[in-house]
């Protein structure tokens, strides 16, 4: 019997490996996607905590939080009426957008806390559940 000079995988072996890879992707894929979808609210929470820290530094220098009309922009640009402004209070010279690409909402005075920083979630409007739920500074 003459030994073949060609070596390699048979079609059956390749199909078995592809079936195993398909099963693993079917089992692991949903768990990985669940982690990705929950990361945006966590990112929003961390960004809000950073904005809250910057607002507290602003309050220490000025003696009050920026008015709603001044907004979060007062953290990176000195308001014309403030003489004790010692900013910028954020490392980057731009107010970050939330993970869904919307601007954070800022209210002073707030309805539920002294001030409020809010991300409106994936839908960009108040309310929602899961990934679309609001993320705020007072919870």
C-alpha positions as CSV (number, residue, x, y, z in Angstrom):
1,X,0.0,0.0,0.0
2,X,1.4,3.3,-1.1
3,X,1.3,6.1,1.5
4,X,-0.2,9.4,0.4
5,X,2.1,12.3,0.1
6,X,-0.8,14.7,1.0
7,X,-1.7,15.3,4.7
8,X,-4.5,17.3,6.1
9,X,-7.9,17.3,7.6
10,X,-10.9,15.4,6.2
11,X,-14.1,17.1,5.4
12,X,-15.7,15.3,8.4
13,X,-13.1,16.6,10.8
14,X,-13.5,20.2,9.6
15,X,-17.3,20.0,9.9
16,X,-17.0,18.6,13.5
17,X,-14.7,21.6,14.4
18,X,-17.1,24.1,12.9
19,X,-20.1,22.5,14.8
20,X,-18.2,22.8,18.1
21,X,-17.3,26.5,17.3
22,X,-20.9,27.2,16.5
23,X,-22.1,25.6,19.8
24,X,-19.6,27.6,21.8
25,X,-20.6,30.9,20.0
26,X,-24.3,30.1,20.7
27,X,-23.6,29.6,24.4
28,X,-21.0,32.3,25.1
29,X,-22.3,35.0,22.7
30,X,-25.4,36.0,24.6
31,X,-23.5,36.2,27.9
32,X,-20.9,38.5,26.3
33,X,-23.5,40.7,24.7
34,X,-25.3,41.0,28.0
35,X,-22.0,42.4,29.5
36,X,-21.7,44.9,26.7
37,X,-25.2,46.2,27.1
38,X,-24.8,46.7,30.8
39,X,-21.5,48.6,30.4
40,X,-23.1,51.8,29.1
41,X,-25.2,52.5,32.2
42,X,-22.0,51.8,34.3
43,X,-20.0,54.2,32.1
44,X,-22.7,56.9,32.5
45,X,-22.7,56.5,36.3
46,X,-18.8,56.9,36.3
47,X,-19.0,60.0,34.1
48,X,-21.7,61.5,36.3
49,X,-19.6,60.9,39.4
50,X,-16.7,62.8,37.6
51,X,-19.0,65.7,36.8
52,X,-20.3,65.8,40.4
53,X,-16.8,66.0,41.7
54,X,-16.0,68.8,39.3
55,X,-19.2,70.6,40.4
56,X,-18.2,70.3,44.1
57,X,-14.8,71.8,43.3
58,X,-16.5,74.7,41.5
59,X,-18.8,75.2,44.5
60,X,-15.7,75.4,46.8
61,X,-14.2,78.1,44.7
62,X,-17.3,80.1,43.9
63,X,-19.5,79.4,46.9
64,X,-22.4,78.0,44.9
65,X,-23.1,75.6,42.1
66,X,-23.4,76.9,38.5
67,X,-27.0,78.1,37.6
68,X,-29.0,75.9,35.2
69,X,-28.5,78.6,32.6
70,X,-24.7,78.4,32.9
71,X,-24.9,74.6,32.8
72,X,-22.0,72.3,32.9
73,X,-20.1,74.6,30.5
74,X,-19.2,76.6,33.6
75,X,-16.8,73.8,34.5
76,X,-14.6,74.4,31.5
77,X,-15.1,78.1,30.7
78,X,-15.2,80.9,33.3
79,X,-18.6,82.6,33.5
80,X,-18.2,86.4,32.9
81,X,-19.6,87.2,36.4
82,X,-17.4,84.9,38.4
83,X,-14.1,86.3,39.8
84,X,-13.1,83.3,42.0
85,X,-13.3,80.8,39.1
86,X,-10.2,78.6,39.3
87,X,-10.9,76.1,36.5
88,X,-11.1,74.4,34.3
89,X,-12.6,71.8,36.6
90,X,-12.5,68.9,34.1
91,X,-9.3,67.4,32.6
92,X,-10.7,67.5,29.1
93,X,-11.8,70.9,27.8
94,X,-15.1,69.5,26.6
95,X,-18.2,68.3,28.5
96,X,-18.5,64.6,27.7
97,X,-21.6,63.2,26.0
98,X,-23.2,60.3,27.7
99,X,-22.4,56.8,26.3
100,X,-25.5,57.0,24.0
101,X,-24.3,60.3,22.4
102,X,-26.7,62.7,24.3
103,X,-25.7,65.7,26.4
104,X,-26.0,65.3,30.1
105,X,-28.9,67.3,31.7
106,X,-28.0,69.7,34.5
107,X,-30.4,71.4,36.9
108,X,-29.6,73.8,39.8
109,X,-31.5,73.9,42.0
110,X,-32.6,70.4,41.5
111,X,-36.0,68.9,42.1
112,X,-34.8,65.9,44.1
113,X,-31.3,67.0,45.2
114,X,-29.4,70.3,45.6
115,X,-28.3,69.8,41.9
116,X,-29.0,67.1,39.3
117,X,-26.9,65.6,36.6
118,X,-28.9,63.3,34.4
119,X,-28.4,60.9,31.5
120,X,-31.6,60.1,29.7
121,X,-30.4,56.7,28.6
122,X,-30.5,55.1,25.2
123,X,-33.8,56.7,24.2
124,X,-32.8,60.3,25.0
125,X,-36.0,61.1,26.9
126,X,-37.2,60.7,30.5
127,X,-38.2,57.2,31.6
128,X,-37.4,53.8,30.2
129,X,-36.2,50.5,31.5
130,X,-33.0,48.6,31.3
131,X,-30.5,50.2,28.9
132,X,-33.0,53.0,28.2
133,X,-33.4,53.9,31.9
134,X,-32.3,57.3,33.2
135,X,-29.0,57.5,35.1
136,X,-28.7,60.3,37.6
137,X,-26.5,61.9,40.3
138,X,-28.7,61.4,43.3
139,X,-29.2,57.6,43.4
